[in-house]
Amino acid sequence: DAKTTQPNSMESNEEEPVHLPCNHSTISGTDYIHWYRQLPSQGPEYVIHGLTSNVNNRMASLAIAEDRKSSTLILHRATLRDAAVYYCILRIGGSNYKLTFGKGTLLTVNP
Amino acid sequence: KAGVTQTPRYLIKTRGQQVTLSCSPISGHRSVSWYQQTPGQGLQFLFEYFSETQRNKGNFPGRFSGRQFSNSRSEMNVSTLELGDSALYLCASSLLSRVSEDGYTFGSGTRLTVV
């Protein structure tokens, strides 16, 4: 799987937007960009995924650079419940049946 | 709807024993995967099943095995347990066969401690 690079940790204040970056300079044309998060003492939770266009859902937005070499997960208003490790993962289209997790970004949300 | 159910939640075993963990996916989900999470190695892929067939396997020794039943429920087995097998074992299920286009739903895991 192509590799992703994320900051080890980030900090945010409650009710402020959070932009979590991910670099994936070796991404191929068929790789989907997936984001998961893992809250303490829980399994990972699917957040969002996209291929080329920006995506929005009830949890977050995913902004994908035009060259697809980077992406940003946007939490519009951080809450204490958003404190978690966020993983950016590339998935080969159609044939890859596994998730390759890196170390992710530990997000701390301050009240 | 019910989520992914893993049993048991906690387990303590002795070195050399074997263990079987169970996973019930979300109803209708036919893809089931297993992951091991440790503080040192993070989350690592074990294997994935779809319609009772193993489609992909991670880099784990043959002591780790799994299977999927016709109702999509899955089990994983670890034989001859070692201290290093102590970990959180996570199961995940997905609806689509082409999982790049869908997300996985994870269970809360089984915490295995080998003493």
Interface residues (C-beta under 8 A of the other chain):
Chain A: Y32 H34 Y36 Q42 G43 P44 E45 Y46 H49 Y87 R91 I92 G93 G94 S95 N96 Y97 K98 L99 T100 F101 G102 K103
Chain B: V4 S31 S33 Y35 G42 L43 Q44 F45 E48 F50 R55 N56 G58 L90 A92 R98 V99 S100 E101 G103 Y104 T105 F106 G107 S108 G109
